[in-house]
């Protein structure tokens, strides 16, 4: 990991923690999470909006005023609106997606959830998903949150990532190992 990406990760983590600490209750935190998710979707679904917030020629005060109007119209939580204002004024608004991921990661950790990434070549059936989830929870004695990813290039099988541990039982890795 480069120093620049480490620095960016640290910045995003600090902003996420600050947002969590600034909420007054669990209910408000849930509302902020909902608002943050909607805000991310809004940016993702509007090229013009993304171009606006990423344009370096538009000063932070103008961006802040426009974002404040959008937040008011969307009826976002006041704490979240203040957070967006701070991100904009500190020129960190483009980190919104990474901050949101860190925000959810911290909340999950506080709730005792561990994110488990499952990579398959096809979409898992609900029965298979439940079975995998149950086996991981029972064998590691942890509560988990599944993140499902479909990648055709693994050909078949499954790759499971839990924190820094990876179990690669994909056909692609078996063919690669067989070739070597």
N, C-alpha and C positions, 0 to 999 in steps of 0.2 A: 504494500500500500504506500503510495507516495505521500510526502508531507502535506501536499495541497489537499488530497482527499481526506487525510486524517484530520486536518484542520477543519474542513467542511463538515465532516462527521461530528466533530466536537461542537462546532457552532450549532448544528441542527439539534444535537442532544441537549445542549444548554437551553435553547429556545423552547424545546418540547417540555423540559422540566419546569421552566419558568411558567409556561402556560398551565401546566398541571397545578403548580403551587399557587397560581393566582385565582384558581377557581375556589369557590367557597364551600361547595358541597359535592357529593357524589352525583346528585341529580344535575347540577350545573355542568359537571364534567361530561356527563352523558350528552347534554345538549350541545356543548362545545364540540364533542366528537362528531355529532350529527352535522353541525354547521360546517365544521372543517371538511368533512367528507363531501358535502354539497358544494363547498367552495372549490375543492379540487376537481370535482366533476364539471363545474362551470368553466373552469380554465381549460380543462381537457377537451371540452366540447365546443369551445369557441376560439378559433384561430385568431380572430380580431382581438379578443380579450388578452390572449397570450402575447400577441405582438405588442399590445399596449403596455403590459406590465414589464416586458423584456426590452422595451425601447429605451436605450440609454440617453436619448435626446430629450425625453420627457422627464422633468425634474420630479423629485420625490414628493414635493408638496402637491403638485397637480395629480400625481398618481394616488396620493393619499386621499384627496378630496373625492376623486372618482370612485375609489374603492369604498370609501365611507358611504357614499350615496347608494352603491350597489348593496352593501351590507345592511343598510337601513331598509331598502326596498325588499331584501330577502328576509328581513326581520331576524337577523342573527343576534345571538347573545351579546350583551354589551362588553363582556370580558373578551370574547373572541374578536369583536370589532376593534377593541383597543389593541389587541395582539396583532391584528392585520395592519393597523396603523403603525405600530412600532416596527414591524418587519419592513414596511414600505419606507419609513423614514431612515432606517438603518441600511437600506439597500440590500435587504436579505429576502425580499418577497419571492425571488426566483427559487429559493430553497424550500418553498411551501410543501412540495411533494415529499421530500426527504424528511422535513420536520414532522409531517403528518405520520410517516412511517415510524419515526422515532417515538412520537407521541403515543401511538398505539402499542408499540413494543413495550414502553415503560408501563402503561396501564395494564397490559397483559401480565407483565412480570409482577406487578403489585397484586394482581388477582391470582397469582400462582399458575399462570398458563405458560406453557412452553410452545413456541411455534415449531411445527414439524412440516418440512417441505417434502411433498411427494411428487415425483416426476414419473409420468407414465407416457406410453406412446398413444394411448387412447383414453377417453374419458372413463373414469371409474364408475361402476354401478354403485348405487347407494349401499347395497349389501357388502360389496368389497371394501368400500370406504369405511363403513362401520366396523367391519372385521379388523382391518388394519389399525384403525384408531383404538379399538379395544385391546388388541395385542400389545401395541406400544404402551398404552396407559398401564396395563397390568404388569408388563415386564420391567418397565422403568419406574413404576409407581409415581407417575406425574400426570397432571392434567394437561391436555394438549389442545392446540388450535391448529387445524390442518390448513395448509396452503397447497392447493392442488395446481400442478402445472402439466400441460400436455406438450410433449416434444416428440414429434414423429421421428427425429433422427436417432433416438435411442433404440429404434426398431421394435423392441418389445421388452418385457420385464419391468423393473421398477428401480428407482433411485430414491433413497430416503435420506434426508438431511435433518439432523437434530443438533442444533448449536454448531459446534465445530466438527461433529462426527458425520461421516457419510457412509452409507451402505449402498454400494453400486451393484445391483443384480440385473443390469440391463444386458440385452443381447449384444449391443454395440461394444460394451466393455469386455464381454466374453470373447467376441470375435477378435478384438484388439489383442487381448491376452493370448489367444490361440495363435495368432499371427506371429507374435514375438516368441 
